[in-house]
């Protein structure tokens, strides 16, 4: 799952005897507001690689060093944190629902696929070209490297028998939504009542 859908408002509509245009607009407003808040919360938690308060599985030393071409330091161990810029929300007025996460039509298609791929985990074959790239990068970084942990573990020394890299599943939306679902639905109901009373939200 790469988006969450804010549902659960059908019962709210049934609870209101006469659901006119005014009430529809009020409900749309509070759903949009909740979508906005969830988007910001997800971006903040993803920045620290802790969606829903659960830390994502840490990056390997190769992953932390392979993609940095100009620095001789390891990248921060914050997996998928860069995807926070691709978190959006979108409201369906007809269905009175909001989608939050890597939303189709808003998130870049390639990065949306990446989010889905990493959420489920995957394996990658180590091609001869990739193996040579790892060796070259490792040799350059190990030469005069300032990061003792990086040097002592010699992460770029890959056995010839190792032919595949396995990337573990790092789910983003599921743990986040599990942690925030109840609060989100409760806030929608509460804010809808406040809105109908004419309170400023």
NUSE-178318 format. One record per residue (C-alpha): residue number from 1; residue in one letter; chain; x, y, z. Coordinates in steps of 0.5 Angstrom, whole numbers, plus 500, padded with zeros to 3 digits. Last residue first. Example, Ala and Ser with C-alpha at 12.3 -4.5 7.8 and 13.67 -1.06 7.14 Angstrom:
REM residues 2
{r 2 "s" "A" {527 498 514}}
{r 1 "a" "A" {525 491 516}}
REM end
This chain:
REM residues 201
{r 201 "x" "A" {478 551 526}}
{r 200 "x" "A" {473 557 527}}
{r 199 "x" "A" {467 555 530}}
{r 198 "x" "A" {460 556 527}}
{r 197 "x" "A" {457 550 530}}
{r 196 "x" "A" {457 546 524}}
{r 195 "x" "A" {464 547 524}}
{r 194 "x" "A" {465 544 531}}
{r 193 "x" "A" {461 538 529}}
{r 192 "x" "A" {465 537 523}}
{r 191 "x" "A" {472 538 527}}
{r 190 "x" "A" {470 533 532}}
{r 189 "x" "A" {468 528 527}}
{r 188 "x" "A" {474 529 523}}
{r 187 "x" "A" {478 529 529}}
{r 186 "x" "A" {476 522 531}}
{r 185 "x" "A" {477 519 524}}
{r 184 "x" "A" {484 522 524}}
{r 183 "x" "A" {486 520 532}}
{r 182 "x" "A" {483 513 530}}
{r 181 "x" "A" {488 512 524}}
{r 180 "x" "A" {494 515 526}}
{r 179 "x" "A" {498 509 529}}
{r 178 "x" "A" {496 504 524}}
{r 177 "x" "A" {496 509 518}}
{r 176 "x" "A" {504 511 520}}
{r 175 "x" "A" {505 503 520}}
{r 174 "x" "A" {502 502 514}}
{r 173 "x" "A" {504 508 510}}
{r 172 "x" "A" {511 507 510}}
{r 171 "x" "A" {513 499 509}}
{r 170 "x" "A" {521 498 509}}
{r 169 "x" "A" {521 491 506}}
{r 168 "x" "A" {529 489 506}}
{r 167 "x" "A" {533 490 500}}
{r 166 "x" "A" {537 483 498}}
{r 165 "x" "A" {543 484 494}}
{r 164 "x" "A" {545 478 489}}
{r 163 "x" "A" {551 475 487}}
{r 162 "x" "A" {555 473 493}}
{r 161 "x" "A" {560 468 492}}
{r 160 "x" "A" {565 473 489}}
{r 159 "x" "A" {565 475 496}}
{r 158 "x" "A" {564 483 497}}
{r 157 "x" "A" {569 487 500}}
{r 156 "x" "A" {566 494 500}}
{r 155 "x" "A" {564 494 507}}
{r 154 "x" "A" {571 494 510}}
{r 153 "x" "A" {568 494 517}}
{r 152 "x" "A" {574 497 520}}
{r 151 "x" "A" {574 503 515}}
{r 150 "x" "A" {567 505 515}}
{r 149 "x" "A" {567 505 523}}
{r 148 "x" "A" {573 509 523}}
{r 147 "x" "A" {570 514 518}}
{r 146 "x" "A" {576 519 516}}
{r 145 "x" "A" {578 515 510}}
{r 144 "x" "A" {585 516 507}}
{r 143 "x" "A" {584 511 502}}
{r 142 "x" "A" {578 507 504}}
{r 141 "x" "A" {573 511 500}}
{r 140 "x" "A" {577 511 493}}
{r 139 "x" "A" {578 503 494}}
{r 138 "x" "A" {570 502 496}}
{r 137 "x" "A" {568 506 490}}
{r 136 "x" "A" {572 502 485}}
{r 135 "x" "A" {570 496 488}}
{r 134 "x" "A" {563 498 488}}
{r 133 "x" "A" {563 500 481}}
{r 132 "x" "A" {566 494 479}}
{r 131 "x" "A" {561 489 482}}
{r 130 "x" "A" {555 494 479}}
{r 129 "x" "A" {558 492 472}}
{r 128 "x" "A" {559 485 473}}
{r 127 "x" "A" {552 485 475}}
{r 126 "x" "A" {550 484 482}}
{r 125 "x" "A" {543 481 482}}
{r 124 "x" "A" {537 485 486}}
{r 123 "x" "A" {532 483 491}}
{r 122 "x" "A" {526 486 493}}
{r 121 "x" "A" {522 489 499}}
{r 120 "x" "A" {515 491 500}}
{r 119 "x" "A" {515 498 502}}
{r 118 "x" "A" {522 499 497}}
{r 117 "x" "A" {518 497 491}}
{r 116 "x" "A" {512 501 493}}
{r 115 "x" "A" {516 507 494}}
{r 114 "x" "A" {520 506 488}}
{r 113 "x" "A" {514 506 484}}
{r 112 "x" "A" {512 512 486}}
{r 111 "x" "A" {519 515 485}}
{r 110 "x" "A" {518 513 478}}
{r 109 "x" "A" {511 516 477}}
{r 108 "x" "A" {513 523 481}}
{r 107 "x" "A" {508 524 486}}
{r 106 "x" "A" {502 528 484}}
{r 105 "x" "A" {498 524 479}}
{r 104 "x" "A" {498 518 483}}
{r 103 "x" "A" {499 519 491}}
{r 102 "x" "A" {505 517 494}}
{r 101 "x" "A" {502 518 501}}
{r 100 "x" "A" {495 521 503}}
{r 99 "x" "A" {488 520 500}}
{r 98 "x" "A" {482 524 502}}
{r 97 "x" "A" {475 522 501}}
{r 96 "x" "A" {468 525 501}}
{r 95 "x" "A" {466 521 495}}
{r 94 "x" "A" {465 527 490}}
{r 93 "x" "A" {470 531 493}}
{r 92 "x" "A" {476 527 492}}
{r 91 "x" "A" {481 530 496}}
{r 90 "x" "A" {489 529 494}}
{r 89 "x" "A" {494 529 499}}
{r 88 "x" "A" {502 529 498}}
{r 87 "x" "A" {508 525 500}}
{r 86 "x" "A" {514 526 494}}
{r 85 "x" "A" {518 531 498}}
{r 84 "x" "A" {518 525 504}}
{r 83 "x" "A" {522 520 499}}
{r 82 "x" "A" {529 523 501}}
{r 81 "x" "A" {528 520 508}}
{r 80 "x" "A" {527 513 505}}
{r 79 "x" "A" {533 510 509}}
{r 78 "x" "A" {535 515 515}}
{r 77 "x" "A" {542 512 516}}
{r 76 "x" "A" {546 519 514}}
{r 75 "x" "A" {551 518 508}}
{r 74 "x" "A" {558 516 510}}
{r 73 "x" "A" {563 521 509}}
{r 72 "x" "A" {568 521 503}}
{r 71 "x" "A" {564 526 499}}
{r 70 "x" "A" {563 527 492}}
{r 69 "x" "A" {560 521 489}}
{r 68 "x" "A" {555 519 495}}
{r 67 "x" "A" {551 513 492}}
{r 66 "x" "A" {555 507 494}}
{r 65 "x" "A" {557 509 501}}
{r 64 "x" "A" {550 509 505}}
{r 63 "x" "A" {548 503 501}}
{r 62 "x" "A" {554 499 502}}
{r 61 "x" "A" {554 500 509}}
{r 60 "x" "A" {547 497 509}}
{r 59 "x" "A" {541 502 511}}
{r 58 "x" "A" {537 501 517}}
{r 57 "x" "A" {531 498 518}}
{r 56 "x" "A" {525 503 518}}
{r 55 "x" "A" {524 506 525}}
{r 54 "x" "A" {517 505 528}}
{r 53 "x" "A" {514 511 530}}
{r 52 "x" "A" {508 511 525}}
{r 51 "x" "A" {513 513 520}}
{r 50 "x" "A" {520 513 523}}
{r 49 "x" "A" {525 514 518}}
{r 48 "x" "A" {527 521 521}}
{r 47 "x" "A" {525 525 515}}
{r 46 "x" "A" {519 520 514}}
{r 45 "x" "A" {516 522 521}}
{r 44 "x" "A" {516 529 519}}
{r 43 "x" "A" {513 528 512}}
{r 42 "x" "A" {508 523 515}}
{r 41 "x" "A" {506 529 520}}
{r 40 "x" "A" {505 534 514}}
{r 39 "x" "A" {501 529 510}}
{r 38 "x" "A" {497 527 516}}
{r 37 "x" "A" {495 535 517}}
{r 36 "x" "A" {493 536 510}}
{r 35 "x" "A" {489 530 509}}
{r 34 "x" "A" {486 532 516}}
{r 33 "x" "A" {484 539 513}}
{r 32 "x" "A" {481 536 507}}
{r 31 "x" "A" {477 532 511}}
{r 30 "x" "A" {475 538 515}}
{r 29 "x" "A" {473 542 509}}
{r 28 "x" "A" {469 536 505}}
{r 27 "x" "A" {465 535 512}}
{r 26 "x" "A" {463 543 512}}
{r 25 "x" "A" {462 543 504}}
{r 24 "x" "A" {457 537 505}}
{r 23 "x" "A" {454 540 511}}
{r 22 "x" "A" {452 546 507}}
{r 21 "x" "A" {450 542 501}}
{r 20 "x" "A" {445 538 505}}
{r 19 "x" "A" {445 532 510}}
{r 18 "x" "A" {439 532 513}}
{r 17 "x" "A" {438 526 519}}
{r 16 "x" "A" {446 527 521}}
{r 15 "x" "A" {448 520 523}}
{r 14 "x" "A" {448 517 516}}
{r 13 "x" "A" {453 522 514}}
{r 12 "x" "A" {457 520 520}}
{r 11 "x" "A" {457 513 518}}
{r 10 "x" "A" {459 514 511}}
{r 9 "x" "A" {465 518 514}}
{r 8 "x" "A" {469 512 516}}
{r 7 "x" "A" {474 513 510}}
{r 6 "x" "A" {481 517 510}}
{r 5 "x" "A" {485 513 504}}
{r 4 "x" "A" {492 511 506}}
{r 3 "x" "A" {497 511 500}}
{r 2 "x" "A" {503 507 498}}
{r 1 "x" "A" {500 500 500}}
REM end
